[in-house]
Amino acid sequence: QDMGAGVIKGYATVQERPVYLFAQDFTIRGGAMGKLQAQKITKVLDMAHKTGAPIVALCDSAGVKLDEGAQAMNAYSEIYQRMARLSGVCPMIALVLGPCIGGAALLASLADVSIMAKKVGQLMVFGPQVLAAMNGVDVKPEALGGAEAIASQGGCTLVAEDEAHAMALAVRVLSMLPSSNLEDAEIIDSDDMNRLLPALDPADVDSLWAALADNGQVLEFFATYETSIRVALTRMGGRTVGLVATAKGQTDGKLTSGALTKAAQFVRLMDCYNIPVVSLMNTRGVYVADPSAQISLIKAQSQLLYAYAEATVPKLCVVTGDAIGQAYVAMGGKANADVTYAWPSATISALTPEAAVAVLYKEQIAGNATIPVEEARRQYADEYVRDVAGALNAAKAGLVDDVIDPDRTRALLISALEMLASKRDSNPAKKHGNIPL
């Protein structure tokens, strides 16, 4: 019951699994946060912690009860503290079904998965009225904090068409996650494990995902944000897996800092809940937008390296095309991946063949007057791939475990997942690591 707190809390079963819920009630003073509302929400979070059950939050709040003053701010503090402590213990899903302003927006940001409903869901630091009062800027709520605007900035995990769709997405996410970090996600065997893949273009991530996934079902996270890396939940051989795929995006196969951070966050989420990570690599390296401002790119690469290195879940990698630079080190290097496969056409190198040739064969190219420079570069690049960077050479050097037929990729990955199902690994005893944020 609400009792004037502006929130309704309780528990239920979703697909026969216990789930704790709370829903902010916008009809009670705009769902504003106060001491009583915080007490009810923290009670739900504490119960979820004790019983090992997921939490679903239906967020719809205009902020804090101003008449409670500092007490209202402290109320949010109590909730944030519980959510931070609960992170990685029980899955938390936030549905943004109305305006969530100020502290209310942080509830969605602290959740593992946030789902925004179009037209009604909004996330904002300040509402339009406050912004207008502060600096005279007149911005429409939808443009300021609507679902599509926020998703394009990486501020929410999924975008729903309406409230009913948001709830359906929450159910779908819950079905692929365990109830807590002490359990494994349910295994649902519904597709042929030995199904062969059709001929695929390595750059066509959608078709590749659909071919690998059970029944072609994939749920992509952060779909419109920094698309040079794409991430998704799916099932392979009945097991929930996290997919990470480098993609063409808007930077022609080169990875941006935002994409690297997105992938790092996703890998850490998978590791929280014991979900294997399958990485599909086809990248030309990193994207340097501004040579004078590279520190964000260096930090983002460090975050991805750290996330993969720290993750103790099974980690599989398939080099489907190019594996240039630090992406291979993070996602497919022998220190990080349990199993790395490569397609026969794969190229693994610190630099692109063209760049490597410019360094290694500079004098030979300049001194060869019998053929044009561009033709000489192509010849030396082909030679470099054949003798140094090709998939077979990588296998001979132990950089990949096997060079595989592309059509057997699904069967071999599922076999590896079965083999690694009993993997036991742990990080050294410590309070926590210091990820380069």
Secondary structure per residue as TSV (DSSP state, phi and psi in degrees):
chain	resnum	aa	ss	phi	psi
A	1	Q	-	360.0	156.6
A	2	D	-	-82.8	-48.0
A	3	M	T	57.7	28.8
A	4	G	T	80.2	4.9
A	5	A	S	-80.4	-17.0
A	6	G	S	81.2	20.3
A	7	V	E	-153.6	146.2
A	8	I	E	-119.1	132.4
A	9	K	E	-127.0	161.4
A	10	G	E	172.9	-165.9
A	11	Y	E	-138.5	160.6
A	12	A	E	-157.6	-178.1
A	13	T	E	-117.7	137.2
A	14	V	E	-121.2	115.1
A	15	Q	T	51.5	45.0
A	16	E	T	69.7	15.1
A	17	R	E	-113.6	136.9
A	18	P	E	-64.3	139.4
A	19	V	E	-142.1	138.4
A	20	Y	E	-98.1	143.0
A	21	L	E	-135.5	151.6
A	22	F	E	-144.0	143.8
A	23	A	E	-131.0	118.2
A	24	Q	E	-72.1	137.5
A	25	D	-	-105.0	104.5
A	26	F	T	-67.8	-18.2
A	27	T	T	-75.3	-13.8
A	28	I	T	-102.8	93.3
A	29	R	G	52.1	40.4
A	30	G	G	68.7	20.2
A	31	G	G	65.6	20.3
A	32	A	-	-61.6	142.9
A	33	M	B	-77.4	134.9
A	34	G	-	-144.8	-177.8
A	35	K	H	-59.6	-44.2
A	36	L	H	-67.2	-41.9
A	37	Q	H	-61.7	-43.1
A	38	A	H	-61.6	-40.3
A	39	Q	H	-61.1	-40.4
A	40	K	H	-70.0	-39.6
A	41	I	H	-69.8	-43.2
A	42	T	H	-64.0	-31.3
A	43	K	H	-62.3	-42.8
A	44	V	H	-63.3	-45.4
A	45	L	H	-62.8	-40.1
A	46	D	H	-64.9	-39.7
A	47	M	H	-66.3	-40.2
A	48	A	H	-62.3	-39.2
A	49	H	H	-64.1	-43.9
A	50	K	H	-67.0	-36.3
A	51	T	H	-99.9	-10.2
A	52	G	T	70.4	52.8
A	53	A	-	-128.3	150.3
A	54	P	-	-66.9	163.1
A	55	I	E	-121.8	135.0
A	56	V	E	-119.2	122.0
A	57	A	E	-111.0	125.6
A	58	L	E	-100.2	102.5
A	59	C	E	-94.9	129.7
A	60	D	E	-163.8	84.3
A	61	S	E	-144.8	136.6
A	62	A	-	-83.6	-1.5
A	63	G	-	134.1	-130.6
A	64	V	B	-116.7	159.9
A	65	K	-	-77.3	104.5
A	66	L	G	-62.7	-28.5
A	67	D	G	-72.9	-11.5
A	68	E	G	-91.3	-7.9
A	69	G	T	59.5	-131.9
A	70	A	H	-64.8	-25.9
A	71	Q	H	-60.5	-37.9
A	72	A	H	-65.9	-40.4
A	73	M	H	-65.3	-40.1
A	74	N	H	-65.8	-30.1
A	75	A	H	-60.9	-45.4
A	76	Y	H	-62.3	-39.6
A	77	S	H	-57.5	-40.7
A	78	E	H	-61.7	-41.0
A	79	I	H	-69.9	-45.0
A	80	Y	H	-58.2	-41.7
A	81	Q	H	-61.9	-42.9
A	82	R	H	-65.0	-43.5
A	83	M	H	-65.6	-39.2
A	84	A	H	-63.8	-42.6
A	85	R	H	-68.7	-31.7
A	86	L	H	-81.6	-16.2
A	87	S	T	-57.6	128.1
A	88	G	T	83.6	-1.6
A	89	V	T	-102.0	-55.3
A	90	C	S	-128.9	137.5
A	91	P	-	-59.6	137.7
A	92	M	E	-121.6	124.4
A	93	I	E	-120.0	126.4
A	94	A	E	-111.3	127.7
A	95	L	E	-104.7	118.3
A	96	V	E	-91.8	102.6
A	97	L	E	-115.0	14.3
A	98	G	E	-170.9	-171.6
A	99	P	E	-69.5	125.1
A	100	C	E	-119.8	105.7
A	101	I	E	-115.2	139.6
A	102	G	T	66.0	-126.0
A	103	G	H	-60.1	-29.4
A	104	A	H	-63.4	-32.0
A	105	A	H	-66.2	-28.6
A	106	L	H	-70.6	-24.6
A	107	L	H	-58.8	-44.6
A	108	A	H	-68.1	-38.4
A	109	S	H	-68.4	-31.5
A	110	L	H	-80.7	-13.8
A	111	A	S	-73.6	159.3
A	112	D	S	-68.4	-40.1
A	113	V	E	-134.3	130.2
A	114	S	E	-118.9	136.4
A	115	I	E	-125.8	121.3
A	116	M	E	-108.2	134.4
A	117	A	E	-90.0	131.4
A	118	K	T	-60.5	150.6
A	119	K	T	72.6	-34.3
A	120	V	T	-107.1	-35.2
A	121	G	-	-78.6	134.9
A	122	Q	E	-144.7	137.8
A	123	L	E	-122.0	123.5
A	124	M	E	-148.0	142.6
A	125	V	S	-70.8	-46.9
A	126	F	S	-129.4	144.0
A	127	G	-	-72.2	164.9
A	128	P	H	-55.9	-37.4
A	129	Q	H	-65.1	-42.1
A	130	V	H	-67.1	-41.9
A	131	L	H	-61.5	-41.4
A	132	A	H	-62.7	-38.6
A	133	A	H	-71.1	-34.4
A	134	M	H	-76.8	-44.9
A	135	N	H	-138.2	12.2
A	136	G	-	74.4	14.3
A	137	V	-	-87.9	126.8
A	138	D	-	-105.1	105.9
A	139	V	-	-124.2	135.7
A	140	K	-	-70.4	142.3
A	141	P	H	-54.4	-40.7
A	142	E	H	-64.8	-41.4
A	143	A	H	-70.9	-31.6
A	144	L	H	-77.2	-46.3
A	145	G	H	-143.4	20.9
A	146	G	B	-68.5	166.9
A	147	A	H	-57.5	-47.2
A	148	E	H	-70.1	-36.5
A	149	A	H	-65.4	-43.9
A	150	I	H	-68.9	-41.0
A	151	A	H	-61.4	-36.8
A	152	S	H	-67.5	-17.7
A	153	Q	T	-100.2	4.3
A	154	G	T	77.9	20.7
A	155	G	-	-88.0	-8.3
A	156	C	-	-144.3	154.5
A	157	T	S	-78.7	-44.2
A	158	L	E	-136.2	149.9
A	159	V	E	-115.9	129.7
A	160	A	E	-108.9	152.6
A	161	E	S	-70.0	-34.7
A	162	D	S	-158.4	-174.6
A	163	E	H	-64.4	-41.3
A	164	A	H	-63.3	-40.3
A	165	H	H	-66.4	-37.2
A	166	A	H	-60.6	-43.0
A	167	M	H	-68.2	-36.2
A	168	A	H	-65.1	-39.0
A	169	L	H	-64.5	-39.2
A	170	A	H	-61.4	-42.2
A	171	V	H	-62.6	-41.1
A	172	R	H	-64.9	-42.0
A	173	V	H	-63.6	-45.8
A	174	L	H	-58.6	-35.8
A	175	S	H	-65.9	-20.8
A	176	M	H	-103.8	-3.1
A	177	L	S	-109.2	153.0
A	178	P	-	-75.2	168.1
A	179	S	S	-73.0	-26.9
A	180	S	S	-158.8	176.0
A	181	N	T	-73.6	-5.7
A	182	L	T	-92.6	-0.6
A	183	E	S	-122.7	168.2
A	184	D	-	-107.6	151.7
A	185	A	-	-63.4	149.7
A	186	E	-	-64.2	140.6
A	187	I	-	-95.3	122.4
A	188	I	-	-124.7	101.3
A	189	D	-	-85.6	110.8
A	190	S	-	-138.7	12.0
A	191	D	S	-148.5	158.5
A	192	D	-	-68.4	119.3
A	193	M	T	-67.6	-26.2
A	194	N	T	-100.2	14.0
A	195	R	-	-60.1	133.2
A	196	L	-	-85.5	150.0
A	197	L	-	-86.9	146.3
A	198	P	-	-73.4	172.0
A	199	A	-	-63.9	126.7
A	200	L	-	-131.1	147.5
A	201	D	-	-82.6	123.4
A	202	P	T	-55.5	-25.4
A	203	A	T	-80.6	-12.2
A	204	D	-	-90.4	84.3
A	205	V	H	-64.1	-40.5
A	206	D	H	-59.4	-47.1
A	207	S	H	-67.7	-37.6
A	208	L	H	-65.8	-45.7
A	209	W	H	-59.0	-48.1
A	210	A	H	-61.2	-36.7
A	211	A	H	-70.8	-35.2
A	212	L	H	-78.2	-34.1
A	213	A	S	-76.5	150.0
A	214	D	G	-59.7	124.8
A	215	N	G	56.8	19.1
A	216	G	G	69.2	15.6
A	217	Q	-	-93.5	117.6
A	218	V	E	-134.0	136.9
A	219	L	E	-115.0	104.0
A	220	E	E	-82.9	135.4
A	221	F	E	-96.7	147.1
A	222	F	S	50.0	48.2
A	223	A	T	-63.7	-31.0
A	224	T	T	-103.0	7.4
A	225	Y	S	-109.8	124.7
A	226	E	-	44.9	73.9
A	227	T	T	-84.2	10.0
A	228	S	T	-74.5	-13.8
A	229	I	E	-131.7	135.2
A	230	R	E	-121.7	144.9
A	231	V	E	-133.0	149.5
A	232	A	E	-161.5	157.6
A	233	L	E	-100.0	141.7
A	234	T	E	-158.1	-175.1
A	235	R	E	-123.3	141.9
A	236	M	E	-134.1	121.6
A	237	G	T	62.7	27.6
A	238	G	T	87.7	-14.0
A	239	R	E	-93.1	140.1
A	240	T	E	-69.0	131.7
A	241	V	E	-135.0	154.4
A	242	G	E	-99.7	127.2
A	243	L	E	-99.5	132.1
A	244	V	E	-125.0	122.1
A	245	A	E	-132.6	125.9
A	246	T	E	-72.7	146.3
A	247	A	-	-143.1	166.2
A	248	K	-	-59.3	-48.8
A	249	G	T	55.0	-147.0
A	250	Q	T	-99.2	5.0
A	251	T	T	-123.3	23.9
A	252	D	T	54.0	47.2
A	253	G	T	84.6	4.6
A	254	K	-	-101.9	141.0
A	255	L	B	-89.1	132.2
A	256	T	-	-90.8	164.1
A	257	S	H	-63.9	-40.6
A	258	G	H	-63.0	-39.2
A	259	A	H	-66.4	-40.1
A	260	L	H	-63.1	-42.2
A	261	T	H	-66.3	-40.2
A	262	K	H	-58.0	-46.6
A	263	A	H	-64.5	-40.2
A	264	A	H	-61.4	-44.5
A	265	Q	H	-61.2	-41.8
A	266	F	H	-66.1	-43.5
A	267	V	H	-61.9	-39.9
A	268	R	H	-66.4	-36.1
A	269	L	H	-63.5	-44.4
A	270	M	H	-61.3	-41.6
A	271	D	H	-66.1	-34.0
A	272	C	H	-55.4	-40.4
A	273	Y	T	-115.2	28.3
A	274	N	T	59.5	38.3
A	275	I	-	-105.8	123.0
A	276	P	-	-59.6	153.5
A	277	V	E	-115.5	125.8
A	278	V	E	-112.5	117.7
A	279	S	E	-106.6	133.2
A	280	L	E	-115.1	116.4
A	281	M	E	-112.5	125.2
A	282	N	E	-156.1	84.9
A	283	T	E	-139.8	147.9
A	284	R	-	-96.5	15.1
A	285	G	-	111.6	-153.8
A	286	V	B	-105.4	157.1
A	287	Y	-	-100.2	113.8
A	288	V	-	-98.0	96.3
A	289	A	S	-73.8	-38.0
A	290	D	-	-137.8	105.7
A	291	P	T	-55.8	-22.5
A	292	S	T	-89.1	-2.1
A	293	A	-	-136.1	69.6
A	294	Q	-	-99.1	-7.3
A	295	I	H	-64.4	-34.0
A	296	S	H	-64.7	-35.1
A	297	L	H	-70.5	-40.1
A	298	I	H	-62.7	-44.7
A	299	K	H	-63.6	-42.3
A	300	A	H	-64.3	-40.4
A	301	Q	H	-62.4	-40.1
A	302	S	H	-63.4	-39.0
A	303	Q	H	-63.5	-41.7
A	304	L	H	-66.8	-44.5
A	305	L	H	-58.1	-44.7
A	306	Y	H	-63.3	-45.9
A	307	A	H	-61.2	-45.7
A	308	Y	H	-67.0	-42.3
A	309	A	H	-66.0	-37.6
A	310	E	H	-76.7	-27.5
A	311	A	-	-66.1	131.9
A	312	T	-	-105.5	1.1
A	313	V	S	-73.6	165.5
A	314	P	-	-57.8	134.2
A	315	K	E	-128.0	117.0
A	316	L	E	-116.8	148.1
A	317	C	E	-139.0	140.3
A	318	V	E	-124.8	119.7
A	319	V	E	-86.9	104.2
A	320	T	E	-91.1	-18.1
A	321	G	E	-149.7	-114.4
A	322	D	E	-88.0	140.8
A	323	A	E	-129.7	87.4
A	324	I	E	-107.7	127.7
A	325	G	T	78.8	-148.2
A	326	Q	H	-70.3	-17.8
A	327	A	H	-60.9	-41.9
A	328	Y	H	-62.8	-42.5
A	329	V	H	-59.2	-44.0
A	330	A	H	-72.7	-47.0
A	331	M	H	-95.8	-31.9
A	332	G	T	-126.9	-3.3
A	333	G	S	-62.5	150.6
A	334	K	T	-63.4	-24.6
A	335	A	T	-74.0	-22.5
A	336	N	T	-108.2	-40.6
A	337	A	-	-92.0	139.0
A	338	D	S	-73.2	-39.2
A	339	V	E	-139.7	131.4
A	340	T	E	-126.0	123.2
A	341	Y	E	-108.9	160.4
A	342	A	E	-137.6	141.8
A	343	W	-	-76.8	154.2
A	344	P	T	-56.4	-29.8
A	345	S	T	-86.9	4.8
A	346	A	-	-68.7	152.8
A	347	T	E	-130.0	125.6
A	348	I	E	-121.9	117.4
A	349	S	E	-159.6	155.7
A	350	A	S	-69.5	-33.4
A	351	L	S	-126.9	162.7
A	352	T	-	-62.2	151.6
A	353	P	H	-53.0	-38.0
A	354	E	H	-63.6	-43.4
A	355	A	H	-70.1	-38.5
A	356	A	H	-63.3	-40.7
A	357	V	H	-63.6	-39.6
A	358	A	H	-61.4	-28.3
A	359	V	H	-88.8	-47.3
A	360	L	H	-80.3	-33.3
A	361	Y	S	-119.5	29.1
A	362	K	H	-58.6	-47.1
A	363	E	H	-70.4	-39.4
A	364	Q	H	-63.7	-40.4
A	365	I	H	-66.1	-44.0
A	366	A	H	-67.9	-31.5
A	367	G	H	-89.6	-2.2
A	368	N	-	-96.3	102.5
A	369	A	-	-91.0	-2.8
A	370	T	S	-83.0	-23.3
A	371	I	S	-131.8	154.4
A	372	P	-	-60.1	154.1
A	373	V	H	-59.2	-44.4
A	374	E	H	-62.8	-41.1
A	375	E	H	-65.0	-40.0
A	376	A	H	-63.3	-41.0
A	377	R	H	-62.0	-42.5
A	378	R	H	-63.5	-40.9
A	379	Q	H	-64.2	-45.2
A	380	Y	H	-68.0	-33.4
A	381	A	H	-65.5	-42.6
A	382	D	H	-62.4	-40.3
A	383	E	H	-64.9	-39.9
A	384	Y	H	-63.1	-43.5
A	385	V	I	-64.8	-44.6
A	386	R	I	-64.9	-41.3
A	387	D	I	-98.5	-19.2
A	388	V	I	-127.3	-54.8
A	389	A	I	-100.3	-3.8
A	390	G	B	-69.5	166.4
A	391	A	H	-61.5	-42.0
A	392	L	H	-64.6	-39.6
A	393	N	H	-65.4	-37.2
A	394	A	H	-63.6	-40.2
A	395	A	H	-66.1	-41.3
A	396	K	H	-62.0	-34.5
A	397	A	T	-84.1	-1.0
A	398	G	T	78.7	16.1
A	399	L	S	-81.7	-22.5
A	400	V	S	-131.6	155.1
A	401	D	S	-79.5	-29.9
A	402	D	E	-164.8	149.7
A	403	V	E	-98.4	120.3
A	404	I	-	-116.8	156.7
A	405	D	-	-70.3	129.1
A	406	P	G	-54.3	-34.3
A	407	D	G	-70.6	-14.4
A	408	R	G	-99.1	9.6
A	409	T	H	-59.7	-47.7
A	410	R	H	-60.6	-48.3
A	411	A	H	-61.5	-41.9
A	412	L	H	-70.9	-37.4
A	413	L	H	-65.4	-42.8
A	414	I	H	-64.5	-39.7
A	415	S	H	-61.4	-42.4
A	416	A	H	-66.0	-38.3
A	417	L	H	-63.0	-39.5
A	418	E	H	-63.3	-44.0
A	419	M	H	-62.8	-35.6
A	420	L	T	-92.9	3.6
A	421	A	T	-59.0	-28.9
A	422	S	T	-99.0	15.4
A	423	K	-	-56.4	134.6
A	424	R	-	-127.4	115.4
A	425	D	-	-146.2	152.4
A	426	S	-	-151.7	154.7
A	427	N	-	-83.8	160.9
A	428	P	-	-57.5	151.0
A	429	A	S	-61.4	123.2
A	430	K	-	-166.4	164.3
A	431	K	S	-67.7	-53.0
A	432	H	-	-172.4	162.2
A	433	G	-	-81.3	175.4
A	434	N	-	-115.7	79.5
A	435	I	-	-63.5	136.8
A	436	P	-	-73.4	88.2
A	437	L	-	-82.1	360.0
